[in-house]
Each structure stands twice: as structure tokens, then as C-alpha cells.
Amino acid sequence: MDYTEADLPVRIHHGEIVTLAGGKSVRFDSNGEAKDIFFGDEFNPSLQLFPGMDYEFEAGGAKYRLVPDFDDTMLVEKL
């Protein structure tokens, strides 16, 4: 399933995509408990997050946060 900024905050599952302001997209692949985070059409992950961590970034002039969980989900929210 694909989501847009209008759906935020949203908890996505492995392989789902959120398209944010300015057209930037974010998705993740599970690697055990770790989540490999991809922006856009990247082949290699930009970063790896574990449950209990979070990551803030900007896209299209807005700020967002990624928060992985122990299940196969990750929260994507606008700050």
C-alpha cells in the first residue's frame, strides 16, 4: 500500500511507501529487528534503525520523524 503526507501520522509495514512533501518517498525493509530505511528509489539503505531509536529529517520544507517498532512496522509522522 502507498501513503501520502495526508495520511500522516501512519504506521507502515515492510515494503509500503509514504510519499512526502516535494515528492520524497520513504520505505523500509526489515532486517531482523532492524529496519533498513530507503529514501526515493535508492538501492542501498540510507540508514538502519532499531526499535527504541528515532530519526528526524526534512523534505519539501517540512520536518518528519521515523520511529521503528518491534513488530514489522514503523511510524512516519510530521513534526
matplotlib code that plots the C-alpha trace (Angstrom):
import matplotlib.pyplot as plt

x = [0.0, 1.2, 0.5, 0.9, 1.6, -2.2, -2.2, 0.3, 0.8, 0.8, 2.3, 3.7, 4.7, 7.6, 7.6, 5.0, 5.8, 5.0, 5.4, 6.1, 6.2, 8.3, 7.8, 10.4, 9.4, 10.4, 10.1, 11.9, 12.9, 13.1, 16.5, 15.7, 14.6, 16.5, 14.8, 16.8, 15.5, 15.4, 14.6, 13.4, 14.4, 17.7, 19.1, 21.1, 19.6, 20.4, 20.4, 19.4, 17.1, 16.4, 13.3, 13.7, 15.5, 14.1, 15.3, 14.3, 14.7, 13.4, 11.7, 10.0, 10.4, 8.7, 10.2, 9.4, 10.2, 10.6, 10.1, 10.5, 8.7, 9.5, 6.8, 7.1, 6.0, 7.4, 5.7, 6.1, 4.9, 5.1, 6.6]
y = [0.0, 3.5, 6.5, 10.3, 13.1, 13.5, 10.1, 11.1, 10.0, 6.5, 3.2, 1.5, -2.2, -3.7, -2.7, 0.1, 3.6, 7.1, 10.0, 13.2, 16.9, 17.6, 14.1, 12.5, 8.9, 6.7, 2.9, 0.2, -3.4, -5.5, -6.9, -8.9, -6.3, -3.6, -1.5, -0.6, 2.9, 3.9, 7.3, 7.6, 4.8, 4.0, 0.5, 0.7, 1.8, 5.4, 4.3, 1.5, 2.0, -0.3, -0.2, 2.5, 4.8, 7.5, 9.6, 13.2, 14.6, 17.3, 17.1, 19.8, 22.3, 20.1, 18.0, 14.3, 11.6, 7.8, 5.5, 1.8, -0.8, -4.4, -5.7, -5.2, -1.6, 2.0, 5.2, 8.1, 11.4, 15.1, 17.3]
z = [0.0, -0.7, 1.5, 1.1, 3.5, 4.0, 5.8, 8.4, 11.1, 9.7, 10.7, 7.6, 7.1, 5.4, 1.7, 2.0, 0.8, 2.0, -0.4, 1.4, 0.5, -2.5, -3.8, -1.5, -0.6, 2.4, 2.9, 4.9, 4.7, 7.8, 8.7, 11.8, 14.4, 12.4, 9.8, 6.7, 5.6, 2.0, 0.6, -3.0, -5.4, -3.5, -3.9, -0.7, 2.6, 3.8, 7.4, 9.8, 12.8, 15.7, 17.9, 20.6, 18.1, 16.0, 13.1, 12.1, 8.6, 6.3, 3.0, 1.0, 3.8, 6.4, 9.3, 9.8, 12.2, 11.7, 14.7, 14.2, 16.4, 17.4, 15.1, 11.3, 11.4, 11.5, 12.5, 10.0, 11.4, 10.6, 13.3]

ax = plt.figure().add_subplot(projection="3d")
ax.plot(x, y, z, "-o")
ax.set_aspect("equal")
plt.show()
